[in-house]
Amino acid sequence: MKVCITPEMAARQDMPMQGDGDCTNTVTSRSATALKMSFVCKKPPSSGEGTYTFSGDAAYTVKMVMNTTHQGKPQTMTMEGQGKWLSADCGTVKPRK
């Protein structure tokens, strides 16, 4: 998946967040090397928290834990990922608002 991050977003250390699901994201702490956040989504109802750990200014790793309900049963999912700088030109990929 490719996500466009504008220079302004990068300067603020804004990370790409989920755009679907009618979600509210809250940054709970931020340092030079990490950003911690929590989120609550309405569609489907879910909540969780995540940590982005920066490797300099060109890459990061992320770990997210999400709590939801599926067929009436509570579920917890853990997602890990990574991102890296590809190019100064986003081409046809539009930044998320």
MOPAC internal coordinates of N, CA, C and O (Angstrom, degrees):
PM7 1SCF
backbone

  N    0.0000 0     0.00 0     0.00 0    0    0    0
  C    1.4401 1     0.00 0     0.00 0    1    0    0
  C    1.5254 1   107.75 1     0.00 0    2    1    0
  O    1.2310 1   120.46 1   -44.45 1    3    2    1
  N    1.3162 1   116.72 1   135.55 1    3    2    1
  C    1.4615 1   122.03 1   175.98 1    5    3    2
  C    1.5189 1   109.20 1  -109.40 1    6    5    3
  O    1.2310 1   121.13 1   -43.26 1    7    6    5
  N    1.3332 1   115.45 1   136.74 1    7    6    5
  C    1.4585 1   122.61 1   178.09 1    9    7    6
  C    1.5177 1   107.53 1  -130.58 1   10    9    7
  O    1.2310 1   120.51 1   -46.48 1   11   10    9
  N    1.3140 1   116.63 1   133.52 1   11   10    9
  C    1.4601 1   120.99 1   178.36 1   13   11   10
  C    1.5259 1   109.73 1   -88.74 1   14   13   11
  O    1.2310 1   120.82 1   -51.76 1   15   14   13
  N    1.3139 1   116.04 1   128.24 1   15   14   13
  C    1.4596 1   122.38 1   174.66 1   17   15   14
  C    1.5263 1   106.71 1  -117.71 1   18   17   15
  O    1.2310 1   120.84 1   -59.95 1   19   18   17
  N    1.3182 1   116.00 1   120.05 1   19   18   17
  C    1.4661 1   120.46 1  -179.23 1   21   19   18
  C    1.5316 1   109.58 1   -71.40 1   22   21   19
  O    1.2310 1   119.94 1   -19.19 1   23   22   21
  N    1.3330 1   117.72 1   160.81 1   23   22   21
  C    1.4702 1   119.97 1   175.92 1   25   23   22
  C    1.5303 1   111.93 1   -56.86 1   26   25   23
  O    1.2310 1   120.35 1   144.79 1   27   26   25
  N    1.3348 1   116.94 1   -35.21 1   27   26   25
  C    1.4625 1   120.82 1   179.37 1   29   27   26
  C    1.5307 1   111.07 1   -67.17 1   30   29   27
  O    1.2310 1   120.45 1   138.64 1   31   30   29
  N    1.3377 1   116.75 1   -41.36 1   31   30   29
  C    1.4615 1   121.02 1   177.13 1   33   31   30
  C    1.5296 1   110.18 1   -63.45 1   34   33   31
  O    1.2310 1   120.41 1   137.72 1   35   34   33
  N    1.3196 1   116.82 1   -42.28 1   35   34   33
  C    1.4658 1   121.01 1   179.84 1   37   35   34
  C    1.5230 1   110.78 1   -64.14 1   38   37   35
  O    1.2310 1   120.09 1   139.32 1   39   38   37
  N    1.3220 1   117.43 1   -40.68 1   39   38   37
  C    1.4651 1   121.04 1   179.81 1   41   39   38
  C    1.5262 1   111.10 1   -63.75 1   42   41   39
  O    1.2310 1   120.34 1   147.44 1   43   42   41
  N    1.3512 1   116.95 1   -32.56 1   43   42   41
  C    1.4709 1   121.67 1   178.38 1   45   43   42
  C    1.5281 1   111.75 1   -87.20 1   46   45   43
  O    1.2310 1   120.18 1   177.43 1   47   46   45
  N    1.3468 1   117.26 1    -2.57 1   47   46   45
  C    1.4661 1   123.57 1  -173.76 1   49   47   46
  C    1.5213 1   110.91 1    57.94 1   50   49   47
  O    1.2310 1   120.10 1  -143.19 1   51   50   49
  N    1.3407 1   117.42 1    36.81 1   51   50   49
  C    1.4577 1   121.79 1   173.98 1   53   51   50
  C    1.5238 1   107.98 1   -75.91 1   54   53   51
  O    1.2310 1   120.75 1   -52.80 1   55   54   53
  N    1.3027 1   116.16 1   127.20 1   55   54   53
  C    1.4555 1   120.22 1  -179.61 1   57   55   54
  C    1.5158 1   109.50 1  -101.25 1   58   57   55
  O    1.2310 1   120.39 1   -26.30 1   59   58   57
  N    1.3242 1   116.86 1   153.70 1   59   58   57
  C    1.4640 1   119.04 1   178.45 1   61   59   58
  C    1.5247 1   110.08 1   -66.38 1   62   61   59
  O    1.2310 1   120.86 1   -54.80 1   63   62   61
  N    1.3092 1   115.95 1   125.20 1   63   62   61
  C    1.4570 1   121.48 1  -179.93 1   65   63   62
  C    1.5245 1   108.91 1  -112.38 1   66   65   63
  O    1.2310 1   120.94 1   -17.50 1   67   66   65
  N    1.3119 1   115.81 1   162.50 1   67   66   65
  C    1.4535 1   122.24 1   179.07 1   69   67   66
  C    1.5239 1   109.36 1   -58.55 1   70   69   67
  O    1.2310 1   120.33 1   -51.13 1   71   70   69
  N    1.3160 1   116.98 1   128.87 1   71   70   69
  C    1.4569 1   121.20 1  -179.88 1   73   71   70
  C    1.5164 1   112.92 1   -94.95 1   74   73   71
  O    1.2310 1   120.08 1   161.26 1   75   74   73
  N    1.3309 1   117.44 1   -18.74 1   75   74   73
  C    1.4573 1   121.98 1  -178.77 1   77   75   74
  C    1.5254 1   109.68 1   -96.62 1   78   77   75
  O    1.2310 1   120.54 1   -16.88 1   79   78   77
  N    1.3225 1   116.57 1   163.12 1   79   78   77
  C    1.4488 1   120.73 1   171.56 1   81   79   78
  C    1.5104 1   116.13 1    92.81 1   82   81   79
  O    1.2310 1   119.80 1  -174.15 1   83   82   81
  N    1.3452 1   118.00 1     5.85 1   83   82   81
  C    1.4680 1   120.94 1  -179.68 1   85   83   82
  C    1.5243 1   109.87 1    52.15 1   86   85   83
  O    1.2310 1   120.92 1  -117.21 1   87   86   85
  N    1.3468 1   115.84 1    62.79 1   87   86   85
  C    1.4620 1   122.65 1  -173.57 1   89   87   86
  C    1.5241 1   112.23 1  -103.24 1   90   89   87
  O    1.2310 1   121.45 1   -30.93 1   91   90   89
  N    1.3194 1   114.83 1   149.07 1   91   90   89
  C    1.4526 1   122.85 1   172.01 1   93   91   90
  C    1.5225 1   107.69 1  -114.92 1   94   93   91
  O    1.2310 1   120.52 1   -56.02 1   95   94   93
  N    1.3340 1   116.61 1   123.98 1   95   94   93
  C    1.4620 1   122.04 1  -178.97 1   97   95   94
  C    1.5231 1   109.09 1  -110.31 1   98   97   95
  O    1.2310 1   120.80 1   -40.73 1   99   98   97
  N    1.3269 1   116.07 1   139.27 1   99   98   97
  C    1.4556 1   121.75 1   179.01 1  101   99   98
  C    1.5207 1   109.18 1  -130.90 1  102  101   99
  O    1.2310 1   120.53 1   -55.86 1  103  102  101
  N    1.3220 1   116.58 1   124.14 1  103  102  101
  C    1.4713 1   120.19 1   174.51 1  105  103  102
  C    1.5230 1   106.95 1   -78.41 1  106  105  103
  O    1.2310 1   120.58 1   -58.63 1  107  106  105
  N    1.3404 1   116.49 1   121.37 1  107  106  105
  C    1.4628 1   120.58 1  -176.91 1  109  107  106
  C    1.5238 1   112.66 1   -95.95 1  110  109  107
  O    1.2310 1   120.00 1   154.87 1  111  110  109
  N    1.3332 1   117.61 1   -25.13 1  111  110  109
  C    1.4669 1   121.46 1   172.35 1  113  111  110
  C    1.5126 1   108.73 1  -162.00 1  114  113  111
  O    1.2310 1   121.75 1   -23.48 1  115  114  113
  N    1.3340 1   114.26 1   156.52 1  115  114  113
  C    1.4654 1   120.38 1  -177.34 1  117  115  114
  C    1.5234 1   107.74 1  -149.49 1  118  117  115
  O    1.2310 1   121.49 1   -43.30 1  119  118  117
  N    1.3321 1   114.76 1   136.70 1  119  118  117
  C    1.4644 1   120.46 1   174.63 1  121  119  118
  C    1.5200 1   107.17 1  -138.24 1  122  121  119
  O    1.2310 1   120.60 1     4.51 1  123  122  121
  N    1.3168 1   116.46 1  -175.49 1  123  122  121
  C    1.4660 1   120.11 1   179.63 1  125  123  122
  C    1.5278 1   111.59 1   -67.64 1  126  125  123
  O    1.2310 1   119.98 1   157.92 1  127  126  125
  N    1.3330 1   117.64 1   -22.08 1  127  126  125
  C    1.4630 1   120.50 1  -175.60 1  129  127  126
  C    1.5245 1   114.81 1  -116.60 1  130  129  127
  O    1.2310 1   119.79 1   174.15 1  131  130  129
  N    1.3366 1   118.00 1    -5.85 1  131  130  129
  C    1.4712 1   118.55 1  -177.25 1  133  131  130
  C    1.5237 1   111.71 1  -154.40 1  134  133  131
  O    1.2310 1   121.91 1   -24.97 1  135  134  133
  N    1.3255 1   113.95 1   155.03 1  135  134  133
  C    1.4505 1   122.31 1   174.60 1  137  135  134
  C    1.5299 1   106.41 1  -133.99 1  138  137  135
  O    1.2310 1   120.44 1   -54.35 1  139  138  137
  N    1.3333 1   116.76 1   125.65 1  139  138  137
  C    1.4546 1   120.98 1   176.64 1  141  139  138
  C    1.5180 1   108.04 1  -110.72 1  142  141  139
  O    1.2310 1   121.30 1   -40.02 1  143  142  141
  N    1.3473 1   115.12 1   139.98 1  143  142  141
  C    1.4550 1   119.53 1  -177.12 1  145  143  142
  C    1.5154 1   110.06 1  -144.28 1  146  145  143
  O    1.2310 1   121.64 1   -19.06 1  147  146  145
  N    1.3305 1   114.46 1   160.94 1  147  146  145
  C    1.4589 1   121.25 1   172.77 1  149  147  146
  C    1.5284 1   107.46 1  -128.42 1  150  149  147
  O    1.2310 1   120.94 1   -19.49 1  151  150  149
  N    1.3282 1   115.81 1   160.51 1  151  150  149
  C    1.4561 1   119.17 1  -179.45 1  153  151  150
  C    1.5308 1   110.23 1  -148.27 1  154  153  151
  O    1.2310 1   121.80 1   -25.43 1  155  154  153
  N    1.3319 1   114.16 1   154.57 1  155  154  153
  C    1.4598 1   122.85 1   173.82 1  157  155  154
  C    1.5179 1   106.29 1  -135.51 1  158  157  155
  O    1.2310 1   120.55 1   -51.00 1  159  158  157
  N    1.3365 1   116.56 1   129.00 1  159  158  157
  C    1.4671 1   121.65 1   179.53 1  161  159  158
  C    1.5283 1   109.81 1  -120.03 1  162  161  159
  O    1.2310 1   121.41 1   -31.02 1  163  162  161
  N    1.3448 1   114.91 1   148.98 1  163  162  161
  C    1.4627 1   120.42 1  -179.87 1  165  163  162
  C    1.5182 1   112.68 1   -95.89 1  166  165  163
  O    1.2310 1   119.94 1   150.93 1  167  166  165
  N    1.3464 1   117.72 1   -29.07 1  167  166  165
  C    1.4668 1   121.36 1  -173.86 1  169  167  166
  C    1.5204 1   110.11 1  -130.78 1  170  169  167
  O    1.2310 1   118.46 1   -80.55 1  171  170  169
  N    1.2901 1   120.53 1    99.45 1  171  170  169
  C    1.4593 1   126.84 1    -8.05 1  173  171  170
  C    1.5280 1   110.33 1   -77.31 1  174  173  171
  O    1.2310 1   119.96 1   -18.56 1  175  174  173
  N    1.3308 1   117.68 1   161.44 1  175  174  173
  C    1.4568 1   119.54 1   178.63 1  177  175  174
  C    1.5312 1   110.63 1   -58.90 1  178  177  175
  O    1.2310 1   120.88 1   -57.14 1  179  178  177
  N    1.3222 1   115.92 1   122.86 1  179  178  177
  C    1.4621 1   120.89 1  -178.51 1  181  179  178
  C    1.5195 1   108.60 1  -162.59 1  182  181  179
  O    1.2310 1   121.42 1   -15.78 1  183  182  181
  N    1.3186 1   114.89 1   164.22 1  183  182  181
  C    1.4599 1   120.77 1   177.06 1  185  183  182
  C    1.5160 1   107.94 1  -154.46 1  186  185  183
  O    1.2310 1   120.98 1   -13.72 1  187  186  185
  N    1.3317 1   115.74 1   166.28 1  187  186  185
  C    1.4523 1   118.19 1   178.61 1  189  187  186
  C    1.5075 1   111.85 1   173.97 1  190  189  187
  O    1.2310 1   122.15 1    10.82 1  191  190  189
  N    1.3295 1   113.48 1  -169.18 1  191  190  189
  C    1.4531 1   119.68 1   179.00 1  193  191  190
  C    1.5215 1   108.59 1  -147.73 1  194  193  191
  O    1.2310 1   121.70 1   -19.07 1  195  194  193
  N    1.3149 1   114.34 1   160.93 1  195  194  193
  C    1.4493 1   119.29 1  -178.99 1  197  195  194
  C    1.5088 1   111.85 1  -151.83 1  198  197  195
  O    1.2310 1   121.74 1   -18.88 1  199  198  197
  N    1.3268 1   114.27 1   161.12 1  199  198  197
  C    1.4573 1   121.66 1   176.95 1  201  199  198
  C    1.5223 1   109.19 1  -131.77 1  202  201  199
  O    1.2310 1   120.93 1   -55.29 1  203  202  201
  N    1.3214 1   115.82 1   124.71 1  203  202  201
  C    1.4567 1   122.50 1   171.42 1  205  203  202
  C    1.5280 1   106.58 1   -99.32 1  206  205  203
  O    1.2310 1   120.02 1   -52.04 1  207  206  205
  N    1.3211 1   117.56 1   127.96 1  207  206  205
  C    1.4646 1   122.17 1   177.58 1  209  207  206
  C    1.5225 1   107.63 1  -114.76 1  210  209  207
  O    1.2310 1   120.50 1   -58.20 1  211  210  209
  N    1.3212 1   116.65 1   121.80 1  211  210  209
  C    1.4568 1   122.04 1  -174.43 1  213  211  210
  C    1.5257 1   111.54 1   -87.56 1  214  213  211
  O    1.2310 1   121.15 1   -43.34 1  215  214  213
  N    1.3194 1   115.41 1   136.66 1  215  214  213
  C    1.4649 1   123.20 1   173.25 1  217  215  214
  C    1.5222 1   106.54 1  -109.37 1  218  217  215
  O    1.2310 1   120.56 1   -97.00 1  219  218  217
  N    1.3260 1   116.53 1    83.00 1  219  218  217
  C    1.4581 1   120.12 1  -173.85 1  221  219  218
  C    1.5154 1   109.75 1    70.97 1  222  221  219
  O    1.2310 1   120.62 1    27.37 1  223  222  221
  N    1.3333 1   116.43 1  -152.63 1  223  222  221
  C    1.4669 1   119.89 1  -178.49 1  225  223  222
  C    1.5216 1   112.70 1  -104.54 1  226  225  223
  O    1.2310 1   119.85 1  -168.06 1  227  226  225
  N    1.3415 1   117.89 1    11.94 1  227  226  225
  C    1.4587 1   119.20 1  -175.83 1  229  227  226
  C    1.5287 1   113.99 1  -123.32 1  230  229  227
  O    1.2310 1   119.69 1  -178.68 1  231  230  229
  N    1.3353 1   118.20 1     1.32 1  231  230  229
  C    1.4660 1   118.90 1  -178.58 1  233  231  230
  C    1.5255 1   110.36 1  -160.29 1  234  233  231
  O    1.2310 1   121.18 1   -18.23 1  235  234  233
  N    1.3357 1   115.35 1   161.77 1  235  234  233
  C    1.4549 1   121.02 1   176.52 1  237  235  234
  C    1.5210 1   109.62 1  -154.94 1  238  237  235
  O    1.2310 1   120.79 1   -18.84 1  239  238  237
  N    1.3245 1   116.09 1   161.16 1  239  238  237
  C    1.4539 1   122.80 1   167.95 1  241  239  238
  C    1.5238 1   106.41 1  -117.94 1  242  241  239
  O    1.2310 1   120.77 1   -22.57 1  243  242  241
  N    1.3238 1   116.13 1   157.43 1  243  242  241
  C    1.4606 1   120.54 1  -179.59 1  245  243  242
  C    1.5281 1   109.12 1  -140.64 1  246  245  243
  O    1.2310 1   121.38 1   -37.11 1  247  246  245
  N    1.3244 1   114.96 1   142.89 1  247  246  245
  C    1.4602 1   121.33 1   171.99 1  249  247  246
  C    1.5142 1   107.48 1  -132.49 1  250  249  247
  O    1.2310 1   120.65 1   -53.86 1  251  250  249
  N    1.3367 1   116.36 1   126.14 1  251  250  249
  C    1.4564 1   122.43 1  -178.32 1  253  251  250
  C    1.5261 1   108.55 1  -125.01 1  254  253  251
  O    1.2310 1   121.16 1   -38.29 1  255  254  253
  N    1.3194 1   115.38 1   141.71 1  255  254  253
  C    1.4625 1   122.17 1   173.03 1  257  255  254
  C    1.5190 1   106.89 1  -120.88 1  258  257  255
  O    1.2310 1   120.46 1   -55.19 1  259  258  257
  N    1.3389 1   116.72 1   124.81 1  259  258  257
  C    1.4573 1   121.55 1  -176.67 1  261  259  258
  C    1.5225 1   109.72 1  -121.80 1  262  261  259
  O    1.2310 1   120.99 1   -44.63 1  263  262  261
  N    1.3172 1   115.72 1   135.37 1  263  262  261
  C    1.4639 1   122.73 1   176.85 1  265  263  262
  C    1.5212 1   108.83 1  -110.60 1  266  265  263
  O    1.2310 1   120.69 1   -48.76 1  267  266  265
  N    1.3371 1   116.29 1   131.24 1  267  266  265
  C    1.4536 1   121.17 1  -179.33 1  269  267  266
  C    1.5237 1   109.00 1  -151.33 1  270  269  267
  O    1.2310 1   120.45 1     1.21 1  271  270  269
  N    1.3122 1   116.75 1  -178.79 1  271  270  269
  C    1.4575 1   122.25 1   175.98 1  273  271  270
  C    1.5213 1   108.02 1  -126.57 1  274  273  271
  O    1.2310 1   120.62 1   -47.02 1  275  274  273
  N    1.3379 1   116.42 1   132.98 1  275  274  273
  C    1.4603 1   121.62 1   178.19 1  277  275  274
  C    1.5223 1   107.71 1  -128.51 1  278  277  275
  O    1.2310 1   120.66 1   -57.00 1  279  278  277
  N    1.3211 1   116.34 1   123.00 1  279  278  277
  C    1.4599 1   123.04 1  -177.54 1  281  279  278
  C    1.5247 1   111.30 1    51.41 1  282  281  279
  O    1.2310 1   121.15 1  -137.63 1  283  282  281
  N    1.3349 1   115.41 1    42.37 1  283  282  281
  C    1.4495 1   121.58 1   176.33 1  285  283  282
  C    1.5179 1   115.85 1    79.86 1  286  285  283
  O    1.2310 1   119.96 1  -179.64 1  287  286  285
  N    1.3120 1   117.68 1     0.36 1  287  286  285
  C    1.4611 1   120.99 1  -178.02 1  289  287  286
  C    1.5283 1   110.05 1  -112.99 1  290  289  287
  O    1.2310 1   119.87 1   -47.08 1  291  290  289
  N    1.3415 1   117.85 1   132.92 1  291  290  289
  C    1.4681 1   120.06 1   178.61 1  293  291  290
  C    1.5328 1   110.83 1   -66.36 1  294  293  291
  O    1.2310 1   121.12 1   -38.56 1  295  294  293
  N    1.2981 1   115.47 1   141.44 1  295  294  293
  C    1.4667 1   121.63 1   178.18 1  297  295  294
  C    1.5163 1   109.60 1  -135.21 1  298  297  295
  O    1.2310 1   121.10 1   -33.66 1  299  298  297
  N    1.3127 1   115.50 1   146.34 1  299  298  297
  C    1.4601 1   122.24 1   173.33 1  301  299  298
  C    1.5186 1   107.47 1  -122.31 1  302  301  299
  O    1.2310 1   121.09 1   -51.34 1  303  302  301
  N    1.3285 1   115.52 1   128.66 1  303  302  301
  C    1.4599 1   121.02 1   178.58 1  305  303  302
  C    1.5210 1   109.52 1  -119.45 1  306  305  303
  O    1.2310 1   120.61 1   -38.07 1  307  306  305
  N    1.3069 1   116.44 1   141.93 1  307  306  305
  C    1.4585 1   122.19 1   175.89 1  309  307  306
  C    1.5229 1   108.02 1  -116.97 1  310  309  307
  O    1.2310 1   120.79 1   -48.68 1  311  310  309
  N    1.3265 1   116.09 1   131.32 1  311  310  309
  C    1.4499 1   121.81 1   178.72 1  313  311  310
  C    1.5184 1   108.99 1  -124.40 1  314  313  311
  O    1.2310 1   120.69 1   -46.71 1  315  314  313
  N    1.3121 1   116.28 1   133.29 1  315  314  313
  C    1.4554 1   120.95 1   174.29 1  317  315  314
  C    1.5205 1   108.47 1  -122.81 1  318  317  315
  O    1.2310 1   120.90 1   -35.22 1  319  318  317
  N    1.3173 1   115.88 1   144.78 1  319  318  317
  C    1.4562 1   119.55 1  -179.34 1  321  319  318
  C    1.5092 1   110.89 1  -157.65 1  322  321  319
  O    1.2310 1   121.98 1     2.59 1  323  322  321
  N    1.3084 1   113.81 1  -177.41 1  323  322  321
  C    1.4621 1   120.52 1   178.79 1  325  323  322
  C    1.5075 1   109.31 1  -149.37 1  326  325  323
  O    1.2310 1   121.36 1   -23.45 1  327  326  325
  N    1.2997 1   115.00 1   156.55 1  327  326  325
  C    1.4564 1   121.20 1   177.63 1  329  327  326
  C    1.5088 1   109.55 1  -139.35 1  330  329  327
  O    1.2310 1   121.27 1   -24.43 1  331  330  329
  N    1.3233 1   115.18 1   155.57 1  331  330  329
  C    1.4626 1   118.78 1   177.96 1  333  331  330
  C    1.5124 1   109.68 1  -148.91 1  334  333  331
  O    1.2310 1   121.80 1   -25.19 1  335  334  333
  N    1.3052 1   114.17 1   154.81 1  335  334  333
  C    1.4529 1   121.86 1   177.52 1  337  335  334
  C    1.5216 1   108.56 1   -69.67 1  338  337  335
  O    1.2310 1   120.67 1   -47.81 1  339  338  337
  N    1.3402 1   116.32 1   132.19 1  339  338  337
  C    1.4585 1   121.26 1   179.58 1  341  339  338
  C    1.5208 1   112.24 1  -109.01 1  342  341  339
  O    1.2310 1   120.70 1   136.37 1  343  342  341
  N    1.3478 1   116.26 1   -43.63 1  343  342  341
  C    1.4532 1   119.36 1  -172.95 1  345  343  342
  C    1.5206 1   109.90 1  -166.71 1  346  345  343
  O    1.2310 1   120.92 1   -24.85 1  347  346  345
  N    1.3173 1   115.84 1   155.15 1  347  346  345
  C    1.4587 1   120.58 1   175.28 1  349  347  346
  C    1.5317 1   111.35 1   -75.61 1  350  349  347
  O    1.2310 1   119.90 1   164.23 1  351  350  349
  N    1.3304 1   117.79 1   -15.77 1  351  350  349
  C    1.4539 1   123.31 1  -179.40 1  353  351  350
  C    1.5207 1   109.32 1  -106.83 1  354  353  351
  O    1.2310 1   119.90 1   -60.70 1  355  354  353
  N    1.3297 1   117.79 1   119.30 1  355  354  353
  C    1.4630 1   121.96 1  -179.53 1  357  355  354
  C    1.5293 1   112.52 1   -78.50 1  358  357  355
  O    1.2310 1   120.02 1   169.68 1  359  358  357
  N    1.3157 1   117.57 1   -10.32 1  359  358  357
  C    1.4608 1   120.08 1  -179.24 1  361  359  358
  C    1.5142 1   110.78 1    61.09 1  362  361  359
  O    1.2310 1   120.13 1    53.32 1  363  362  361
  N    1.3300 1   117.35 1  -126.68 1  363  362  361
  C    1.4635 1   121.64 1  -177.08 1  365  363  362
  C    1.5291 1   112.86 1   -88.56 1  366  365  363
  O    1.2310 1   119.81 1   176.66 1  367  366  365
  N    1.3404 1   117.97 1    -3.34 1  367  366  365
  C    1.4616 1   121.16 1   179.74 1  369  367  366
  C    1.5273 1   108.98 1   -80.78 1  370  369  367
  O    1.2310 1   120.53 1   -56.39 1  371  370  369
  N    1.3168 1   116.60 1   123.61 1  371  370  369
  C    1.4649 1   121.46 1  -177.43 1  373  371  370
  C    1.5257 1   110.17 1   -92.92 1  374  373  371
  O    1.2310 1   120.01 1   -36.60 1  375  374  373
  N    1.3467 1   117.59 1   143.40 1  375  374  373
  C    1.4677 1   119.64 1   176.86 1  377  375  374
  C    1.5124 1   111.16 1   -67.23 1  378  377  375
  O    1.2310 1   120.77 1   -34.02 1  379  378  377
  N    1.3473 1   116.13 1   145.98 1  379  378  377
  C    1.4616 1   120.67 1   173.95 1  381  379  378
  C    1.5119 1   108.26 1   -78.40 1  382  381  379
  O    1.2310 1   120.75 1   -36.02 1  383  382  381
  N    1.2879 1   116.17 1   143.98 1  383  382  381
  C    1.4735 1   121.73 1  -178.25 1  385  383  382
  C    1.5165 1   110.25 1   -85.32 1  386  385  383
  O    1.2310 1   120.10 1   180.00 1  387  386  385

